[in-house]
Amino acid sequence: MDFPSFRRQNPQQVLLRNHQKIPLFRIHDDACKRALVDATMRVIESRWYILGAEVAAFERDFAAYCGVAHCVGVANGTDALELALRALGVKRGHTVFLAANAGFYGSTAVRLTGAVPYYVDVDEETLTLSPRSLEHAFRQDNPKAVIITHLYGQLADIQDIVEIATRKGVPTIEDCAQAHGASRGGRRAGSFGTVGCFSFYPTKNLGALGDGGAVTTNDPAVAAHLLQLRQYGWSMKYRVDTPGGRNSRLDEMQAALLREKLGMLDGWNGERRRIGNRYNQAFARLPVRCPISLGEDFVAHLYVVRHAERDALRSHLEGCGIGTDIHYPVPDHLQKGYASHQSEGDLPITEDACRTVLSLPCFPGLADTEQKRVISALESFFEGRSGAC
Ligand SMILES: Cc1ncc(COP(=O)(O)O)c(C=O)c1O
């Protein structure tokens, strides 16, 4: 088979590409295209597409990678969160603590269970759930679970948070959808809390070629409960012993592809981190706030700067052909779709972050020349060179 992107490109094409828009994200599967094609053929030839050998093998591989005893594949990251909440006994009327700056994914899952979100403010530096604010929240309410999002690929202050929640007898759910492979003290995201929830949406650090998700845990009872919840609540075929079940399965094709990509994850994370490091050094003298960690606890899913004139900076970059996005513009407690007992002003750090954050291109395969263009476009904004990049 012939892959056009493997062919040599002539200098004119390269020149053209240099002036093309740099996207916020570009799928970078060239290095493993052959492996992905082989994995697809393997599944087609097996004639087994749902809950077979590939899903079982991926669950084994991913559990080992994360350093946990169990992994249960599900259909996507939102289902992972919802089913995890259900497996931990969260029901209508319960309270769940979580941050409000993480794109409403956790909130969607909480709302689907009928529970009520109680938003806790985030840490000024990492923009992840603040242990101090969590202590304060525990004095106000009595949650059934706490969701901690490792936002942008930055591990939260997870050991302290787990310790605070465990003291209160409350289970913790790590939302690792942006943090595959992030680690601290030799432990990886998804191994600190009671459960870890992952999305394999194509743009994630470990992305499928479609939707996918997983829950990791060391608790065999929680894992057994999840296995039932992902398949109609069956204890065995056609025997429904567990309420709250549904169809939420990772399919064989995605599992086979993810197995191939898992071996490349650490390399890709390293590449993301190197780009982040280069940006951090280049932006050190500019009046923007950059990610504070470029160590193992940050896998640079998104490289996010903060600046008071975010919208002006964004349109300048747009004019320079640099793709950007805002993760996320509206805090969960101010989303119009749901009434919240919390209102504007209740979460000052969260609300300020939503006004100031801007994500820049940072992904494996982002060329050296593209990185330079991002840097000089940002510099030109602060040097007042409007129209120049
Ligand atoms: C932090 C976070 N949690 C959960 C999700 C939901 O994952 P999915 O889109 O697979 O449902 C996403 C991403 O999309 C995410 O970024």
The ligand as an SDF file (V2000), in Angstrom:
LIG
                    3D

 16 16  0  0  0  0  0  0  0  0999 V2000
  -10.8260   16.4360   31.0540 C   0  0  0  0  0  0  0  0  0  0  0  0
  -11.7840   15.6630   30.1880 C   0  0  0  0  0  0  0  0  0  0  0  0
  -12.6540   14.8100   30.7620 N   0  0  0  0  0  0  0  0  0  0  0  0
  -13.5150   14.0920   30.0450 C   0  0  0  0  0  0  0  0  0  0  0  0
  -13.5640   14.1890   28.6740 C   0  0  0  0  0  0  0  0  0  0  0  0
  -14.6170   13.4390   27.9390 C   0  0  0  0  0  0  0  0  0  0  0  0
  -14.1150   12.4770   27.0820 O   0  0  0  0  0  0  0  0  0  0  0  0
  -14.9760   11.9880   25.8190 P   0  0  0  0  0  0  0  0  0  0  0  0
  -14.9670   13.0950   24.8190 O   0  0  0  0  0  0  0  0  0  0  0  0
  -14.2420   10.7680   25.3520 O   0  0  0  0  0  0  0  0  0  0  0  0
  -16.3420   11.6610   26.3120 O   0  0  0  0  0  0  0  0  0  0  0  0
  -12.6430   15.0300   28.0280 C   0  0  0  0  0  0  0  0  0  0  0  0
  -12.5500   15.2030   26.5780 C   0  0  0  0  0  0  0  0  0  0  0  0
  -13.0930   15.2260   25.6890 O   0  0  0  0  0  0  0  0  0  0  0  0
  -11.7460   15.7910   28.8000 C   0  0  0  0  0  0  0  0  0  0  0  0
  -10.8610   16.6240   28.2330 O   0  0  0  0  0  0  0  0  0  0  0  0
  1  2  1  0
  2  3  1  0
  2 15  2  0
  3  4  2  0
  4  5  1  0
  5  6  1  0
  5 12  2  0
  6  7  1  0
  7  8  1  0
  8  9  2  0
  8 10  1  0
  8 11  1  0
 12 13  1  0
 12 15  1  0
 13 14  2  0
 15 16  1  0
M  END
$$$$
